[in-house]
Amino acid sequence: GKYQEEIFKSFDFILEAARQRGLKVIIVFADNWYPVNGIMHYVEWGKGKSGKREEFYTDGYVKQLYKNNIKRILTRKNTINGREYRNDPTIMAWNLANEARCTGCESWKIQNWIDEMGPYVKSVDSKHLVGVGHEGFYGMESGRTELNPNGDSSHWAAKEGQNFLENHKSWAIDYVGIHVWPDNWEIKTTDFLKKFIESHVKDAMSLNKPFVLEEFGKIVNDKDGKEVRDRYYRAAYEVAEKYVKSGVVQGTLFWHWYDIGVGPGRYGLWYTDSTFKIVRNHAKVMNKYSEALHN
């Protein structure tokens, strides 16, 4: 196939606009949920034997397509500022895939894929951080399935092919990241949210790697209003601020921020929302300790 130059130019603009505003960007190489450049898109391109999702992680030709795309992105020269993406300091990190799953697969399939793709990214770009990009489920063999959504009462999360702690041990994975979605996981209280985040922060400490809460959010609807969302944000930030003092928690990213008159959809925030005030206060705390750690 052919790359669409206009799409690349649009991303050149995004990166340059972020640079001008002092923002850092995490870029994802593939997505579990969306068809465009999604995991199943690679499987379709590869025309493998089964056409199943697991071929993304195990089929040699499909994996080579993925590597080719990574190299094309990393060596892209921005048409606005002339930098190759692999040399652009605006980019904080690369994620191997957004919420990579392989339902019903043995965990070694995603593990072997991470162990192959992480070093490959580093071989082309040694300057940027690399993260896994998934939710952070513990696999069946981890002995920690009680920490998953619904714990031991339902093993669905343990059967998604992830195995959080092992997945982040690779030398090529620079930091520990998780995504937390109470609504999607049918979590009814903030207690689990706090427990899930804290268990992963402690894992990051055991690996001697920094922790980033890469995604979290709470749906606002007729049942759960903004005051409920406020509670979930406070709970997430409470855990983050507890550990930021030690330097292990390095960032928190909520999903997501809209300008007035746009969105906000189910998850979006406007700066006029009460939740955004919580975000601002949290940012002040994070900045305070960040400055102290780096001065």
Disulfide bonds with the S-S distance in Angstrom:
Cys102-Cys105 1.91
